[in-house]
Amino acid sequence: MADPIARQQLSQITKFSTLHPRPEGHKYAYGTAGFRLLGSLLDSVVFRVGLLAALRSRKLDGETIGVMITASHNPPDDNGVKLIDPQGEMLEASWETYATMFANAETDDELTKEYLAVAEALKINLDSPSNVVFARDTRASGPALVAALKDGLQAAAADYADYRILTTPQLHYIVKCINTGKTVTPYGDPSEQGYFDKLSTAFKIVTKGKAKPPTVTVDAANGVGGPKLKELARCIGSDYLDINIVKNEIDAVERLNFQCGADFVKTQQKLPVGLEPAPFELYASLDGDADRIVFYYVDEANKFHLLDGDKIASLAATFIRDLIAVSGVDLQVGVVQTAYANGSSSKYLTDILKVPITVTPTGVKHLHHAAQLFDVGVYFEANGHGTVLFSNSSMKTLESFEAQNPGQQDAVTTLLSLAALINQTVGDALSDLLLVIAILSHKAWGPNEWNLTYTDLPNRLVRVVVKDRTAFKTDDAERRLVEPKGLQVHIDALVKKYKSGRSFVRASGTEDAVRVYAEAATRLEADELAVKVSDLLKGL
């Protein structure tokens, strides 16, 4: 029998749950991006996420848990919700099961039973402190979902703070700052201004003595990143940086990610609609919640050139590797990629830069974990989501290093400032924007010089609707199909017909569809290979 505290909470959960009924016939799944679908279907889910966040905090002795309401690069009518663990990382994988279980509880009674069962199984004291912070992006469904979340937190007797409208990475930053605030290595001030101050100060130190970079034009996807970038640029000051922000209609919620933004530019391989860039000037696109960024430019013939996550990773790895070499510090840089990384980028890193690579399944949680195994781990998905992680031991090594000459001291100072400039909790479009600008300033490169480091193999990504995506199982970091049996043999036979050919098939995490990726020596061959592999899937 539950104790009085538990009975009181269960009573409150039942009371509030009736206000947030679960839609009949809909199955929810907590994936790499949390829950994400039409905002109109999320009321009950977000309420229940509030319950889970409260339990998660109690399990971790009252450490603060974050909840972000966003659908990132998705269309405006979509929304989503995800939990952030104490160090600003993604929710521990074992808890994804509880999230899915709570979301799919069919009745209020079943929900309360599951809540109590999780608490008992994990030995969670329901009378212990629980602390949650949350924020949202600019979607129209956001305020109603925040109200549902507050009901869940109130029902579970959690203390909470509403940080209102933030980028996703800002909330990750704040969560880590709160939880490290009383340690010997606090991450920063747990506020939006603290975020701006940390990045702006670090950028000024990293670029000290370098020529002011040319103006960078940024497509903000008509999302939350626009006003936040404007404030960040103001904190840095026009003496150091000029940012021109376009696609910044934050109040026109129907235009969020519409024909613009990082996902549009990456998947369509073209400029945001209406943008007319000048040749060889640097441009960038954020996504709706500012956790992804891609860069691009046009040449004298107005040809579009994309500088995606692979290009960012190679630029960052090269720069940091060279700084480490100058400093004389004994640290290893490694890069983490997924199957979607362009084959040319992998070859450039391993054969030219001699930088070790680890390949993981798609999903930030996999890349982040693998990057932690290096002294300095660089990870970027090709879509522009990524960051750089400096291990605790590498930070201690840099902070205690005694330089023998000014060159070593400058290199160490730059490395330490880079560690502050980079949001190490999660991929952060604003932080990554400053990182790229700083590196290009050091190298005195424009986007063309950056692009010339290696040439991407032409590639194509195709979405194919299937009857049951769960029938597609992979291994080798999602690069080879195990099931349906025999299909990989046919894919291999097709790939052998194309110079520099590569193709793989993986199931979507959110819909009954699979993704077919193909690359080859020419655009025509890459497109042809993608179509032929897609044809193998018809009827499955």
C-alpha positions, 0 to 999 in steps of 0.5 A, a space after each residue: 500500500 502506498 504511503 500518505 505522500 504517495 497517495 496524495 500524489 496519485 490523487 493529484 495525478 488522477 485529478 489533473 490527468 482527467 484534464 489531459 485525456 489521451 487520444 484514442 488509438 494513437 501510439 507514442 514512442 520516445 525517440 532520439 528527438 523525444 516525442 515529436 508529432 502534430 502539436 494537437 496530439 501532444 497535450 496528454 504526452 506533455 502532461 505525462 512528461 511532467 510526471 516523468 521529469 519529476 521522478 527523474 529529478 527525485 531519482 537523482 537526488 533533486 538534481 535539476 532536469 530540463 524539459 524542452 518543448 520544440 519540434 526543431 526543423 519540423 513544420 509549424 503545426 508539429 511540436 515535440 517534447 524532450 527531457 534533458 539530464 543534469 549535465 545538459 545531455 540527452 535523457 538516459 536511454 533506459 528512461 526512454 522506456 518509461 517515457 513511452 510507457 507513461 505516454 501510452 497509458 490508456 486510462 488515468 488509473 493505469 497511469 497512476 499505477 505505472 507512476 507508482 510502479 516506476 517509483 517503487 522499482 527504482 526506489 524513489 522517495 516521492 517525498 524527496 525534492 524534485 526540480 525541473 526547468 523548462 522552455 519552448 520555441 515559438 510554435 503556436 501550440 507552445 503555450 498550451 503545451 506549457 500549461 499541460 507540462 505545468 499541470 504534470 509538474 504540479 501533480 507530481 509536487 515538483 518545484 519548477 521554473 519557466 524560462 519561457 522562449 529559448 533555443 534548445 541549446 540555451 536550455 541545455 546550457 542552463 540545466 548544466 549550469 544549475 547542476 554544476 553551480 556548487 561544484 569546483 568546476 561550475 559551467 557558467 551562470 544559469 541564465 540566458 544572459 550568462 549564456 550570452 556573456 560566456 560565448 561573447 567573452 570567449 569569442 573575443 579572446 579567441 579572435 584577439 589580434 585577428 582581422 574583423 571577419 566579413 559580415 556573415 548573413 544568417 537565415 534564422 528559419 523564422 524561428 527562435 534563433 533570430 532574436 537570440 542571435 541578434 542579442 548575442 551579436 549585440 553582446 559581442 559588439 560591432 567592433 568584433 563581428 557583424 551579423 546580417 539576420 534574414 528570415 527572421 519573421 518570428 511572429 509569422 509562426 506559419 513561416 517557421 522553417 518554410 522554404 528556409 532553414 538548415 534542414 531545407 538547405 541541406 535536403 534540397 541542396 539549394 538556397 533559402 527561397 528569396 535569398 540572393 547571395 553575393 559571390 564568395 560571401 559566407 552564409 548560414 542557416 539555422 533550424 527552428 530551435 537553433 540546434 543545427 547550422 549549415 553554411 554555404 556560398 555561391 561562386 562567380 557563376 552563381 553555383 551553390 556550394 554547401 558546407 554541412 556538418 561534415 565540413 564543420 567537423 573537419 574544419 574544427 578537427 584540423 584547427 584544434 589538432 594544429 593548436 594542440 601540436 603548437 602547444 606541445 600538450 599531449 592530447 588526442 583529437 578524434 571525430 565521430 561520424 554516422 553513416 550519413 557522413 560523406 565518404 570524401 570527408 571520412 577519407 580526408 580525416 583519416 588519410 590526410 589529417 590522420 585523425 581517428 574516426 569512430 562511426 556510430 548509429 544515427 542520433 546525437 546520444 550515440 555520437 555524444 557518448 562516443 565523443 566522450 572517449 577522446 581527449 577532444 571529441 568532435 562530432 557533427 551529423 551531416 545535417 549540421 547538428 554537433 559540437 566539440 567535447 573537451 574531457 575533464 582530464 584534457 581541461 585539467 591538462 590545459 589549465 595546469 600546462 606550463 608553456 615554454 614560449 609565447 607560441 605555446 601560451 597563445 595556443 593553450 589560451 586559444 584552446 581554453 577559450 574554444 572550450 568556453 566558446 563551444 556549447 559542450 552540452 549539445 549541438 548549438 547553432 549559435 555557438 557553432 556559428 561563432 566557432 566557424 567564424 573564429 577558425 576562418 578568421 585565424 586561417 584568413 579563409 573565406 568559404 571557398 578556401 574552406 570548401 577546397 579542403 576536400 570535394 564531397 562525393 555527390 549524394 542523394 537521400 530518398 524517403 521510401 514509404 514501407 508497410 512496416 519500418 520495424 522490418 528493417 534492421 541494421 548493424 555496422 552502425 546502420 550501414 548494412 541491413 540484416 533484415 529483410 534477409 537477402 536485401 543487402 546482397 542486392 544493394 551490394 551488387 548495385 553499389 559495385 556498378 558505380 565508381 566510389 559507390 556507397 548506399 545504405 537503407 535505414 528505418 525512419 525513427 518516426 514514420 513508416 518509411 525508410 531512408 535510402 542514402 546513395 553516393 557515387 562519383 557523379 551526380 547522375 550516378 548518385 541519383 541513379 543508384 538511389 533510385 535503383 536501391 529504392 526500387 528494391 524496396 517497393 512492396 515491402 
